[in-house]
Amino acid sequence: MRSLPSEHVKGLKGIVFKPARELGIFGIPIHQGCKGGFYPEFYTIVIFDLVDRKTAEHVLYHEIGHYYYHCKMDSYTKKEWTAIYNANRKPVSSYGSKNWVEDFSEAYAYFICQPDKLMANNWRKYIFLKSRVFNT
């Protein structure tokens, strides 16, 4: 996480690991197959499943992408992202095909974990993240 700009996680209260089966006891809804979640009411990211390091890192950055989108990104930048999503209709991943917010979170994770893959598959999203989100 050292590579992230500090403002991307500023205000985030916690990142915790809690297996999904334990959260179910408390009545917290978890979508089947989901490996993590951002809970805006608590400003907390919960990782449900640590399959392997690569997957865990992707899930962590995906959820930080949700935090950034919902809590840090201004409405103008969100509209820019939505326009890119609607014009292209090529999601970053199959999970990103759910909607523009999932696609943003997937693109955010790919930008950090697999930037070459993101650039090769969707350079417009790569450039948007590089210039508008990471300001590099």
ZARO-911393 format. One record per atom (N, C-alpha, C, O, CB): atom name; x, y negated, z negated. Coordinates in steps of 0.1 Angstrom, whole numbers, always signed. Glycine has a CB too. Layout:
BEGIN
PT    a      c1      c2      c3
PT   CA       X       Y       Z
...
END
This chain:
BEGIN
PT    a      c1      c2      c3
PT    N      +8     +12      +0
PT   CA      +0      +0      +0
PT    C      +9     -13      +0
PT    O      +4     -24      +2
PT   CB      -9      +0     -12
PT    N     +21     -11      -2
PT   CA     +30     -23      -2
PT    C     +30     -30     +11
PT    O     +33     -42     +12
PT   CB     +45     -19      -5
PT    N     +27     -23     +22
PT   CA     +27     -29     +35
PT    C     +15     -38     +38
PT    O     +15     -46     +47
PT   CB     +28     -19     +46
PT    N      +5     -37     +29
PT   CA      -7     -45     +31
PT    C      -5     -59     +26
PT    O      +2     -61     +16
PT   CB     -19     -38     +23
PT    N     -11     -69     +33
PT   CA     -11     -82     +27
PT    C     -18     -82     +14
PT    O     -29     -76     +13
PT   CB     -18     -92     +37
PT    N     -13     -89      +4
PT   CA     -19     -88      -9
PT    C     -33     -93     -10
PT    O     -41     -89     -18
PT   CB     -11     -97     -19
PT    N     -37    -103      -1
PT   CA     -51    -108      -1
PT    C     -61     -97      +4
PT    O     -73     -99      +2
PT   CB     -52    -120      +8
PT    N     -56     -87     +10
PT   CA     -65     -76     +15
PT    C     -71     -68      +3
PT    O     -82     -62      +4
PT   CB     -58     -67     +25
PT    N     -64     -67      -8
PT   CA     -68     -60     -19
PT    C     -71     -68     -32
PT    O     -75     -63     -42
PT   CB     -58     -49     -23
PT    N     -68     -81     -30
PT   CA     -71     -90     -42
PT    C     -86     -90     -45
PT    O     -94     -92     -37
PT   CB     -66    -105     -38
PT    N     -89     -88     -58
PT   CA    -102     -87     -62
PT    C    -108     -73     -63
PT    O    -118     -70     -70
PT   CB    -111     -95     -53
PT    N    -101     -63     -58
PT   CA    -105     -49     -59
PT    C    -102     -45     -73
PT    O     -91     -46     -78
PT   CB     -97     -40     -48
PT    N    -112     -39     -79
PT   CA    -111     -36     -94
PT    C    -104     -22     -96
PT    O     -97     -20    -106
PT   CB    -124     -35    -100
PT    N    -105     -13     -87
PT   CA     -99      +0     -89
PT    C    -100      +9     -77
PT    O    -108      +8     -68
PT   CB    -106      +7    -100
PT    N     -90     +18     -77
PT   CA     -90     +29     -67
PT    C     -88     +42     -75
PT    O     -78     +43     -82
PT   CB     -78     +27     -56
PT    N     -98     +50     -75
PT   CA     -97     +62     -84
PT    C    -100     +75     -76
PT    O    -107     +74     -65
PT   CB    -108     +61     -95
PT    N     -95     +86     -81
PT   CA     -99     +99     -75
PT    C    -109    +105     -85
PT    O    -107    +107     -97
PT   CB     -86    +108     -74
PT    N    -120    +109     -79
PT   CA    -131    +116     -86
PT    C    -137    +126     -77
PT    O    -144    +122     -67
PT   CB    -141    +106     -92
PT    N    -135    +139     -79
PT   CA    -141    +148     -70
PT    C    -157    +146     -68
PT    O    -164    +143     -78
PT   CB    -139    +163     -75
PT    N    -161    +148     -56
PT   CA    -175    +145     -53
PT    C    -185    +153     -62
PT    O    -195    +148     -66
PT   CB    -178    +149     -38
PT    N    -181    +165     -65
PT   CA    -190    +174     -74
PT    C    -192    +167     -87
PT    O    -203    +168     -93
PT   CB    -184    +188     -75
PT    N    -182    +160     -92
PT   CA    -184    +153    -105
PT    C    -193    +141    -104
PT    O    -200    +138    -113
PT   CB    -170    +149    -111
PT    N    -192    +134     -93
PT   CA    -200    +122     -91
PT    C    -215    +126     -90
PT    O    -224    +119     -94
PT   CB    -196    +114     -79
PT    N    -217    +138     -83
PT   CA    -231    +142     -82
PT    C    -238    +144     -95
PT    O    -250    +143     -96
PT   CB    -231    +155     -74
PT    N    -231    +148    -105
PT   CA    -237    +150    -118
PT    C    -243    +137    -123
PT    O    -253    +137    -130
PT   CB    -226    +155    -129
PT    N    -237    +125    -120
PT   CA    -242    +112    -124
PT    C    -252    +106    -115
PT    O    -257     +95    -117
PT   CB    -230    +103    -125
PT    N    -256    +114    -105
PT   CA    -266    +109     -95
PT    C    -261     +99     -85
PT    O    -269     +92     -79
PT   CB    -277    +103    -103
PT    N    -248     +98     -83
PT   CA    -243     +89     -73
PT    C    -243     +96     -60
PT    O    -238    +107     -58
PT   CB    -228     +85     -77
PT    N    -250     +90     -50
PT   CA    -252     +97     -37
PT    C    -239     +97     -29
PT    O    -232     +87     -28
PT   CB    -263     +90     -29
PT    N    -236    +109     -24
PT   CA    -224    +111     -16
PT    C    -228    +118      -3
PT    O    -234    +129      -4
PT   CB    -213    +118     -24
PT    N    -225    +113      +8
PT   CA    -229    +119     +21
PT    C    -220    +132     +23
PT    O    -208    +131     +20
PT   CB    -227    +110     +33
PT    N    -226    +142     +27
PT   CA    -219    +155     +29
PT    C    -207    +153     +39
PT    O    -209    +147     +49
PT   CB    -229    +166     +34
PT    N    -196    +158     +35
PT   CA    -184    +157     +43
PT    C    -176    +144     +41
PT    O    -166    +142     +47
PT   CB    -188    +158     +57
PT    N    -182    +135     +33
PT   CA    -175    +122     +31
PT    C    -163    +125     +21
PT    O    -164    +132     +11
PT   CB    -185    +112     +24
PT    N    -152    +118     +24
PT   CA    -140    +120     +16
PT    C    -137    +108      +7
PT    O    -128    +109      -1
PT   CB    -128    +123     +25
PT    N    -145     +98      +8
PT   CA    -142     +86      +0
PT    C    -154     +76      +1
PT    O    -162     +77     +10
PT   CB    -129     +80      +3
PT    N    -153     +66      -7
PT   CA    -164     +55      -6
PT    C    -159     +42     -13
PT    O    -152     +43     -22
PT   CB    -177     +60     -12
PT    N    -164     +31      -7
PT   CA    -162     +18     -14
PT    C    -176     +15     -20
PT    O    -186     +15     -14
PT   CB    -158      +7      -4
PT    N    -175     +12     -33
PT   CA    -187      +8     -41
PT    C    -187      -7     -44
PT    O    -181     -11     -53
PT   CB    -188     +17     -54
PT    N    -194     -15     -35
PT   CA    -193     -29     -37
PT    C    -198     -34     -50
PT    O    -193     -45     -55
PT   CB    -201     -36     -26
PT    N    -207     -27     -56
PT   CA    -213     -32     -69
PT    C    -202     -31     -80
PT    O    -203     -38     -90
PT   CB    -225     -24     -73
PT    N    -192     -23     -78
PT   CA    -181     -22     -88
PT    C    -168     -26     -83
PT    O    -158     -26     -90
PT   CB    -180      -7     -92
PT    N    -167     -31     -70
PT   CA    -155     -35     -64
PT    C    -144     -24     -65
PT    O    -133     -26     -69
PT   CB    -150     -48     -69
PT    N    -149     -11     -63
PT   CA    -140      +0     -66
PT    C    -141     +10     -54
PT    O    -151     +12     -48
PT   CB    -144      +7     -78
PT    N    -129     +16     -51
PT   CA    -128     +26     -41
PT    C    -127     +40     -48
PT    O    -119     +41     -58
PT   CB    -116     +24     -31
PT    N    -135     +50     -44
PT   CA    -134     +63     -50
PT    C    -130     +73     -39
PT    O    -137     +73     -28
PT   CB    -147     +67     -57
PT    N    -120     +80     -41
PT   CA    -115     +91     -32
PT    C    -121    +104     -37
PT    O    -118    +107     -49
PT   CB     -99     +91     -30
PT    N    -129    +111     -29
PT   CA    -135    +123     -34
PT    C    -127    +136     -31
PT    O    -129    +146     -38
PT   CB    -149    +124     -28
PT    N    -119    +135     -21
PT   CA    -112    +148     -17
PT    C     -98    +144     -12
PT    O     -96    +136      -4
PT   CB    -121    +154      -5
PT    N     -88    +151     -18
PT   CA     -74    +150     -14
PT    C     -70    +162      -6
PT    O     -63    +170     -12
PT   CB     -66    +147     -27
PT    N     -74    +163      +6
PT   CA     -71    +175     +14
PT    C     -55    +176     +16
PT    O     -50    +186     +13
PT   CB     -78    +174     +28
PT    N     -49    +165     +21
PT   CA     -35    +165     +22
PT    C     -31    +150     +22
PT    O     -39    +141     +23
PT   CB     -30    +172     +36
PT    N     -18    +147     +22
PT   CA     -13    +133     +21
PT    C     -18    +125     +33
PT    O     -23    +113     +30
PT   CB      +2    +133     +20
PT    N     -17    +130     +45
PT   CA     -20    +122     +57
PT    C     -35    +118     +56
PT    O     -39    +107     +59
PT   CB     -17    +130     +69
PT    N     -44    +128     +53
PT   CA     -58    +125     +53
PT    C     -61    +116     +41
PT    O     -69    +107     +43
PT   CB     -66    +138     +51
PT    N     -55    +118     +30
PT   CA     -58    +109     +18
PT    C     -54     +95     +21
PT    O     -61     +86     +18
PT   CB     -50    +114      +6
PT    N     -43     +93     +28
PT   CA     -39     +79     +31
PT    C     -48     +73     +41
PT    O     -52     +61     +40
PT   CB     -25     +79     +37
PT    N     -53     +81     +51
PT   CA     -62     +76     +61
PT    C     -75     +72     +54
PT    O     -81     +61     +56
PT   CB     -65     +86     +72
PT    N     -80     +80     +45
PT   CA     -93     +77     +37
PT    C     -91     +65     +29
PT    O    -100     +56     +29
PT   CB     -97     +89     +29
PT    N     -80     +64     +22
PT   CA     -77     +52     +14
PT    C     -77     +39     +22
PT    O     -84     +30     +18
PT   CB     -63     +53      +6
PT    N     -70     +39     +33
PT   CA     -70     +27     +41
PT    C     -83     +24     +48
PT    O     -87     +13     +50
PT   CB     -59     +28     +52
PT    N     -91     +35     +51
PT   CA    -104     +33     +57
PT    C    -113     +26     +47
PT    O    -120     +17     +50
PT   CB    -110     +47     +61
PT    N    -112     +30     +34
PT   CA    -121     +24     +24
PT    C    -116     +10     +21
PT    O    -124      +1     +18
PT   CB    -120     +33     +11
PT    N    -103      +7     +21
PT   CA     -98      -6     +20
PT    C    -103     -15     +31
PT    O    -106     -27     +29
PT   CB     -82      -7     +19
PT    N    -104      -9     +43
PT   CA    -110     -16     +54
PT    C    -125     -20     +51
PT    O    -129     -31     +55
PT   CB    -110      -7     +67
PT    N    -132     -11     +45
PT   CA    -146     -15     +41
PT    C    -146     -26     +31
PT    O    -154     -36     +32
PT   CB    -153      -3     +34
PT    N    -137     -26     +21
PT   CA    -136     -37     +11
PT    C    -133     -50     +19
PT    O    -139     -60     +16
PT   CB    -125     -33      +1
PT    N    -123     -49     +27
PT   CA    -119     -61     +35
PT    C    -131     -67     +43
PT    O    -134     -79     +43
PT   CB    -107     -58     +44
PT    N    -137     -58     +50
PT   CA    -149     -62     +59
PT    C    -160     -69     +50
PT    O    -164     -79     +54
PT   CB    -154     -50     +66
PT    N    -164     -62     +40
PT   CA    -175     -67     +32
PT    C    -172     -78     +23
PT    O    -180     -87     +20
PT   CB    -180     -55     +23
PT    N    -159     -79     +18
PT   CA    -156     -89      +7
PT    C    -146    -100     +12
PT    O    -146    -110      +5
PT   CB    -151     -82      -4
PT    N    -139     -98     +22
PT   CA    -129    -108     +26
PT    C    -131    -114     +40
PT    O    -127    -125     +42
PT   CB    -116    -101     +26
PT    N    -138    -107     +49
PT   CA    -139    -112     +62
PT    C    -150    -122     +63
PT    O    -161    -120     +58
PT   CB    -141    -100     +72
PT    N    -147    -133     +70
PT   CA    -158    -143     +72
PT    C    -168    -139     +83
PT    O    -165    -130     +91
PT   CB    -152    -157     +75
PT    N    -179    -146     +83
PT   CA    -190    -142     +93
PT    C    -185    -144    +107
PT    O    -189    -136    +116
PT   CB    -202    -150     +90
PT    N    -178    -154    +110
PT   CA    -173    -156    +124
PT    C    -164    -145    +128
PT    O    -166    -140    +140
PT   CB    -165    -169    +125
PT    N    -155    -140    +120
PT   CA    -146    -129    +124
PT    C    -154    -116    +125
PT    O    -151    -108    +134
PT   CB    -135    -127    +113
PT    N    -164    -114    +117
PT   CA    -173    -102    +118
PT    C    -180    -103    +131
PT    O    -182     -92    +138
PT   CB    -184    -102    +106
PT    N    -185    -114    +136
PT   CA    -192    -116    +149
PT    C    -182    -113    +160
PT    O    -186    -106    +170
PT   CB    -198    -130    +150
PT    N    -170    -117    +159
PT   CA    -160    -114    +169
PT    C    -158     -98    +170
PT    O    -157     -93    +181
PT   CB    -146    -120    +165
PT    N    -157     -92    +158
PT   CA    -155     -77    +158
PT    C    -167     -70    +165
PT    O    -166     -61    +173
PT   CB    -153     -72    +144
PT    N    -179     -75    +161
PT   CA    -191     -69    +166
PT    C    -192     -71    +182
PT    O    -196     -62    +189
PT   CB    -204     -75    +160
PT    N    -187     -82    +187
PT   CA    -187     -84    +201
PT    C    -177     -75    +208
PT    O    -181     -69    +219
PT   CB    -183     -99    +204
PT    N    -166     -73    +202
PT   CA    -156     -63    +208
PT    C    -162     -49    +207
PT    O    -161     -42    +217
PT   CB    -143     -63    +200
PT    N    -169     -45    +196
PT   CA    -175     -32    +195
PT    C    -186     -30    +206
PT    O    -186     -20    +213
PT   CB    -181     -30    +181
PT    N    -194     -40    +207
PT   CA    -206     -39    +217
PT    C    -201     -40    +231
PT    O    -207     -33    +239
PT   CB    -215     -51    +214
PT    N    -191     -47    +234
PT   CA    -186     -48    +248
PT    C    -179     -35    +252
PT    O    -179     -31    +264
PT   CB    -176     -60    +249
PT    N    -172     -29    +243
PT   CA    -164     -17    +246
PT    C    -172      -4    +245
PT    O    -171      +5    +253
PT   CB    -152     -17    +237
PT    N    -179      -2    +234
PT   CA    -186     +10    +230
PT    C    -177     +22    +230
PT    O    -181     +34    +232
PT   CB    -197     +13    +240
PT    N    -164     +20    +228
PT   CA    -155     +31    +227
PT    C    -150     +31    +212
PT    O    -140     +24    +209
PT   CB    -142     +30    +237
PT    N    -156     +39    +204
PT   CA    -152     +39    +190
PT    C    -138     +44    +188
PT    O    -133     +52    +196
PT   CB    -161     +47    +181
PT    N    -131     +40    +177
PT   CA    -118     +44    +174
PT    C    -117     +59    +172
PT    O    -107     +66    +175
PT   CB    -112     +36    +162
PT    N    -128     +65    +165
PT   CA    -129     +79    +162
PT    C    -143     +83    +163
PT    O    -152     +75    +164
PT   CB    -122     +82    +148
PT    N    -146     +96    +162
PT   CA    -160    +100    +161
PT    C    -167     +95    +149
PT    O    -179     +91    +150
PT   CB    -160    +116    +161
PT    N    -160     +93    +138
PT   CA    -166     +88    +126
PT    C    -169     +73    +129
PT    O    -179     +68    +124
PT   CB    -157     +89    +114
PT    N    -161     +66    +136
PT   CA    -163     +52    +139
PT    C    -175     +50    +148
PT    O    -179     +38    +150
PT   CB    -151     +47    +146
PT    N    -180     +60    +155
PT   CA    -191     +59    +164
PT    C    -205     +56    +156
PT    O    -215     +53    +163
PT   CB    -193     +71    +173
PT    N    -205     +58    +143
PT   CA    -217     +56    +135
PT    C    -222     +41    +137
PT    O    -234     +39    +139
PT   CB    -214     +58    +121
PT    N    -213     +31    +136
PT   CA    -217     +17    +137
PT    C    -204      +9    +137
PT    O    -193     +14    +135
PT   CB    -226     +13    +125
PT    N    -206      -4    +139
PT   CA    -194     -13    +140
PT    C    -186     -14    +127
PT    O    -174     -17    +128
PT   CB    -199     -27    +144
PT    N    -193     -12    +115
PT   CA    -185     -13    +103
PT    C    -177      -1    +101
PT    O    -165      -2     +97
PT   CB    -195     -15     +91
PT    N    -182     +11    +104
PT   CA    -174     +23    +103
PT    C    -162     +22    +113
PT    O    -151     +27    +111
PT   CB    -182     +36    +105
PT    N    -165     +17    +125
PT   CA    -155     +16    +135
PT    C    -144      +6    +131
PT    O    -132      +9    +133
PT   CB    -161     +11    +149
PT    N    -148      -5    +124
PT   CA    -138     -14    +119
PT    C    -129      -7    +108
PT    O    -117      -8    +109
PT   CB    -145     -27    +113
PT    N    -135      +0     +99
PT   CA    -128      +7     +89
PT    C    -119     +17     +94
PT    O    -108     +19     +89
PT   CB    -137     +13     +79
PT    N    -123     +24    +104
PT   CA    -115     +34    +111
PT    C    -103     +27    +118
PT    O     -92     +32    +117
PT   CB    -123     +43    +121
PT    N    -106     +16    +125
PT   CA     -95      +9    +132
PT    C     -85      +3    +122
PT    O     -73      +4    +125
PT   CB    -101      -3    +140
PT    N     -90      -1    +111
PT   CA     -81      -6    +100
PT    C     -72      +5     +96
PT    O     -60      +2     +94
PT   CB     -90     -12     +88
PT    N     -77     +16     +93
PT   CA     -69     +28     +89
PT    C     -59     +32    +100
PT    O     -47     +35     +97
PT   CB     -78     +40     +85
PT    N     -63     +32    +112
PT   CA     -54     +36    +123
PT    C     -44     +25    +125
PT    O     -32     +29    +128
PT   CB     -62     +38    +136
PT    N     -47     +13    +123
PT   CA     -37      +2    +124
PT    C     -25      +4    +115
PT    O     -14      +1    +118
PT   CB     -44     -12    +122
PT    N     -28      +9    +103
PT   CA     -18     +11     +93
PT    C     -11     +25     +95
PT    O      +1     +26     +94
PT   CB     -24     +10     +79
PT    N     -19     +35     +96
PT   CA     -14     +49     +96
PT    C      -9     +54    +110
PT    O      +1     +61    +111
PT   CB     -25     +59     +92
PT    N     -16     +50    +121
PT   CA     -12     +54    +134
PT    C     -14     +43    +144
PT    O     -22     +44    +153
PT   CB     -21     +66    +138
PT    N      -6     +32    +143
PT   CA      -8     +21    +151
PT    C      -6     +24    +166
PT    O     -13     +18    +175
PT   CB      +2     +10    +147
PT    N      +4     +32    +169
PT   CA      +6     +36    +184
PT    C      -6     +42    +190
PT    O     -10     +40    +201
PT   CB     +18     +45    +185
PT    N     -13     +51    +182
PT   CA     -25     +58    +187
PT    C     -36     +47    +189
PT    O     -43     +48    +199
PT   CB     -30     +69    +177
PT    N     -38     +38    +180
PT   CA     -48     +28    +181
PT    C     -45     +19    +194
PT    O     -54     +16    +202
PT   CB     -49     +19    +169
PT    N     -33     +15    +195
PT   CA     -29      +7    +206
PT    C     -31     +14    +220
PT    O     -36      +8    +229
PT   CB     -15      +2    +205
PT    N     -28     +26    +220
PT   CA     -29     +34    +233
PT    C     -44     +36    +236
PT    O     -47     +36    +248
PT   CB     -22     +47    +231
PT    N     -52     +39    +226
PT   CA     -66     +42    +229
PT    C     -75     +30    +230
PT    O     -86     +31    +236
PT   CB     -71     +51    +218
PT    N     -72     +19    +223
PT   CA     -80      +8    +223
PT    C     -72      -5    +219
PT    O     -73     -10    +208
PT   CB     -92      +9    +213
PT    N     -65     -10    +229
PT   CA     -56     -21    +227
PT    C     -63     -34    +222
PT    O     -58     -42    +215
PT   CB     -48     -24    +239
PT    N     -76     -36    +227
PT   CA     -83     -48    +222
PT    C     -86     -48    +207
PT    O     -84     -58    +201
PT   CB     -97     -49    +230
PT    N     -89     -36    +202
PT   CA     -91     -35    +187
PT    C     -78     -37    +180
PT    O     -77     -43    +169
PT   CB     -97     -22    +184
PT    N     -67     -31    +186
PT   CA     -54     -33    +180
PT    C     -50     -48    +179
PT    O     -45     -52    +169
PT   CB     -43     -25    +188
PT    N     -52     -55    +190
PT   CA     -48     -69    +191
PT    C     -57     -77    +181
PT    O     -52     -86    +175
PT   CB     -50     -74    +205
PT    N     -70     -74    +180
PT   CA     -78     -81    +171
PT    C     -73     -79    +157
PT    O     -72     -89    +149
PT   CB     -93     -76    +172
PT    N     -70     -67    +153
PT   CA     -65     -64    +139
PT    C     -52     -71    +137
PT    O     -50     -77    +126
PT   CB     -64     -49    +137
PT    N     -43     -70    +147
PT   CA     -30     -77    +145
PT    C     -31     -92    +144
PT    O     -24     -97    +135
PT   CB     -21     -73    +158
PT    N     -39     -98    +152
PT   CA     -40    -113    +151
PT    C     -50    -119    +142
PT    O     -47    -129    +135
PT   CB     -43    -118    +165
PT    N     -61    -112    +140
PT   CA     -72    -118    +132
PT    C     -73    -113    +118
PT    O     -78    -120    +109
PT   CB     -85    -116    +139
PT    N     -68    -101    +116
PT   CA     -69     -94    +102
PT    C     -55     -95     +95
PT    O     -54     -99     +84
PT   CB     -74     -80    +103
PT    N     -45     -90    +102
PT   CA     -32     -89     +96
PT    C     -23    -102     +99
PT    O     -12    -103     +93
PT   CB     -25     -77    +101
PT    N     -28    -110    +108
PT   CA     -21    -123    +111
PT    C      -6    -121    +114
PT    O      +2    -129    +109
PT   CB     -23    -132    +100
PT    N      -3    -111    +122
PT   CA     +11    -109    +126
PT    C     +14    -112    +140
PT    O     +25    -110    +145
PT   CB     +16     -95    +122
END
